Amino acid sequence: MQEPNASAPLPDPFAVKTPTGEAPRTLAEPDDFAHRARFNGNQFLVRRKILKLIGADFYVDDANGRQILFAHQKGFKLKEDIRLFTGEDKQTEILRIGARNILDVSATYDVWDSSGNQKLGAFRRRGFKSMIQDEWTILDNDDREIGTLKEDSLALALVRRFIDFAKFFLPQSYTLSLSEHEVGEFKQTRNPLVMKIQCDFSQDAGRAFDRRLGIAAAVLLCAIEGRQ
């Protein structure tokens, strides 16, 4: 029996299957760079403008300050519905985040790749515990627990919640872990008018964590901030 070639490249998760004889293609979008390239980096910035009457808009930048995604959260929805697009024209949807239930303190939010209607995973809030210190369980596409996303410390979490304006001086930070190994870090920046979360996955050299899920997590944190 012929042994497998250990040096053979891993399959491209963004590859689109084509009939035999045709050249493979990827999920490229009609803009300045391919769909896959949006998620190649290790550092991203998610921004949310505070002053918006209905719904919410979010902007995702790469490490070079280039806007790679625009997200819109619909207003007056009983369940969270957040869509991420290639641009503000909202012509091409890339990701979507949706709550499974209505007004659930232990809400689960599914994340989907819109282009292939592929479920990437989910984030489940740790109920009443998150009212004191934010903590999320990370699930894979079969709802198996694979990691956690947790606010930095209980003491700082209590100060932010019970002292007015404390979060402007002690912005939140989160650690993202898979199997108890840290693979990412989220840090909120001090800005009263624009909420910003810096995402850094530099620790994840082997890219064990899907960057699409990471960006979705940061957008979700921006969307529910202040609801503890």
Helices and strands as residue ranges (DSSP letters): E 15-16, E 25-26, G 36-39, E 43-49, E 56-62, E 67-73, E 81-85, E 93-99, E 108-113, E 118-125, G 127-131, E 135-139, E 145-151, H 154-162, H 166-169, E 173-178, E 181-188, E 194-200, H 211-224
